[in-house]
Amino acid sequence: MEYLLEFGYFGLFTAAFLAATILPLSSEVILSGMLLKGLSPIALIAIATIGNTLGSLTNYALGYWASQEAIKKWLKMSDDDIASAQHRYEKYGILSLCFSWVPIIGDPLTVVAGILRIRLMWFLLLVTVGKLTRYIVLGYIVLNSSIT
């Protein structure tokens, strides 16, 4: 992870993108480190949001175009993961996409959005709002708790 810090903004974009897919990365750690190094908070939050949203869009595309068997194999999602995400959609509607940043449930939500053919405009809007809000809150916490 520290390796990605050396690549600056591109490293953050890469970490954020991959963290939204099946890889167990934490873009929050990279973002926090870069904020503490004094890089532009606005640029960092924008880059992290764009990278993380595009990673979720990759999940959406897999759900949209791939078979459920391929999804289970590539993303290591079980029938229970898919059923649980579909249940969240039935219970909370597409607004559940605002929580696509939440660990464990977020990736399946974005895949199932593709399976269910959620309109791309709504997908991008809600996923971006959720991820942007998370990064803004994280940035605020990091910058205000590091002041001594």
Secondary structure as a PSIPRED ss2 file (coil, helix, strand):
# PSIPRED VFORMAT (PSIPRED V4.0)

   1 M C   1.000  0.000  0.000
   2 E H   0.000  1.000  0.000
   3 Y H   0.000  1.000  0.000
   4 L H   0.000  1.000  0.000
   5 L H   0.000  1.000  0.000
   6 E C   1.000  0.000  0.000
   7 F C   1.000  0.000  0.000
   8 G H   0.000  1.000  0.000
   9 Y H   0.000  1.000  0.000
  10 F H   0.000  1.000  0.000
  11 G H   0.000  1.000  0.000
  12 L H   0.000  1.000  0.000
  13 F H   0.000  1.000  0.000
  14 T H   0.000  1.000  0.000
  15 A H   0.000  1.000  0.000
  16 A H   0.000  1.000  0.000
  17 F H   0.000  1.000  0.000
  18 L H   0.000  1.000  0.000
  19 A H   0.000  1.000  0.000
  20 A C   1.000  0.000  0.000
  21 T C   1.000  0.000  0.000
  22 I C   1.000  0.000  0.000
  23 L C   1.000  0.000  0.000
  24 P C   1.000  0.000  0.000
  25 L C   1.000  0.000  0.000
  26 S C   1.000  0.000  0.000
  27 S H   0.000  1.000  0.000
  28 E H   0.000  1.000  0.000
  29 V H   0.000  1.000  0.000
  30 I H   0.000  1.000  0.000
  31 L H   0.000  1.000  0.000
  32 S H   0.000  1.000  0.000
  33 G H   0.000  1.000  0.000
  34 M H   0.000  1.000  0.000
  35 L H   0.000  1.000  0.000
  36 L H   0.000  1.000  0.000
  37 K C   1.000  0.000  0.000
  38 G C   1.000  0.000  0.000
  39 L C   1.000  0.000  0.000
  40 S C   1.000  0.000  0.000
  41 P H   0.000  1.000  0.000
  42 I H   0.000  1.000  0.000
  43 A H   0.000  1.000  0.000
  44 L H   0.000  1.000  0.000
  45 I H   0.000  1.000  0.000
  46 A H   0.000  1.000  0.000
  47 I H   0.000  1.000  0.000
  48 A H   0.000  1.000  0.000
  49 T H   0.000  1.000  0.000
  50 I H   0.000  1.000  0.000
  51 G H   0.000  1.000  0.000
  52 N H   0.000  1.000  0.000
  53 T H   0.000  1.000  0.000
  54 L H   0.000  1.000  0.000
  55 G H   0.000  1.000  0.000
  56 S H   0.000  1.000  0.000
  57 L H   0.000  1.000  0.000
  58 T H   0.000  1.000  0.000
  59 N H   0.000  1.000  0.000
  60 Y H   0.000  1.000  0.000
  61 A H   0.000  1.000  0.000
  62 L H   0.000  1.000  0.000
  63 G H   0.000  1.000  0.000
  64 Y H   0.000  1.000  0.000
  65 W H   0.000  1.000  0.000
  66 A C   1.000  0.000  0.000
  67 S C   1.000  0.000  0.000
  68 Q H   0.000  1.000  0.000
  69 E H   0.000  1.000  0.000
  70 A H   0.000  1.000  0.000
  71 I H   0.000  1.000  0.000
  72 K H   0.000  1.000  0.000
  73 K H   0.000  1.000  0.000
  74 W H   0.000  1.000  0.000
  75 L H   0.000  1.000  0.000
  76 K C   1.000  0.000  0.000
  77 M C   1.000  0.000  0.000
  78 S C   1.000  0.000  0.000
  79 D H   0.000  1.000  0.000
  80 D H   0.000  1.000  0.000
  81 D H   0.000  1.000  0.000
  82 I H   0.000  1.000  0.000
  83 A H   0.000  1.000  0.000
  84 S H   0.000  1.000  0.000
  85 A H   0.000  1.000  0.000
  86 Q H   0.000  1.000  0.000
  87 H H   0.000  1.000  0.000
  88 R H   0.000  1.000  0.000
  89 Y H   0.000  1.000  0.000
  90 E H   0.000  1.000  0.000
  91 K H   0.000  1.000  0.000
  92 Y H   0.000  1.000  0.000
  93 G H   0.000  1.000  0.000
  94 I H   0.000  1.000  0.000
  95 L H   0.000  1.000  0.000
  96 S H   0.000  1.000  0.000
  97 L H   0.000  1.000  0.000
  98 C H   0.000  1.000  0.000
  99 F H   0.000  1.000  0.000
 100 S C   1.000  0.000  0.000
 101 W C   1.000  0.000  0.000
 102 V C   1.000  0.000  0.000
 103 P C   1.000  0.000  0.000
 104 I C   1.000  0.000  0.000
 105 I C   1.000  0.000  0.000
 106 G H   0.000  1.000  0.000
 107 D H   0.000  1.000  0.000
 108 P H   0.000  1.000  0.000
 109 L H   0.000  1.000  0.000
 110 T H   0.000  1.000  0.000
 111 V H   0.000  1.000  0.000
 112 V H   0.000  1.000  0.000
 113 A H   0.000  1.000  0.000
 114 G H   0.000  1.000  0.000
 115 I H   0.000  1.000  0.000
 116 L C   1.000  0.000  0.000
 117 R C   1.000  0.000  0.000
 118 I C   1.000  0.000  0.000
 119 R C   1.000  0.000  0.000
 120 L H   0.000  1.000  0.000
 121 M H   0.000  1.000  0.000
 122 W H   0.000  1.000  0.000
 123 F H   0.000  1.000  0.000
 124 L H   0.000  1.000  0.000
 125 L H   0.000  1.000  0.000
 126 L H   0.000  1.000  0.000
 127 V H   0.000  1.000  0.000
 128 T H   0.000  1.000  0.000
 129 V H   0.000  1.000  0.000
 130 G H   0.000  1.000  0.000
 131 K H   0.000  1.000  0.000
 132 L H   0.000  1.000  0.000
 133 T H   0.000  1.000  0.000
 134 R H   0.000  1.000  0.000
 135 Y H   0.000  1.000  0.000
 136 I H   0.000  1.000  0.000
 137 V H   0.000  1.000  0.000
 138 L H   0.000  1.000  0.000
 139 G H   0.000  1.000  0.000
 140 Y H   0.000  1.000  0.000
 141 I H   0.000  1.000  0.000
 142 V H   0.000  1.000  0.000
 143 L H   0.000  1.000  0.000
 144 N H   0.000  1.000  0.000
 145 S H   0.000  1.000  0.000
 146 S C   1.000  0.000  0.000
 147 I C   1.000  0.000  0.000
 148 T C   1.000  0.000  0.000
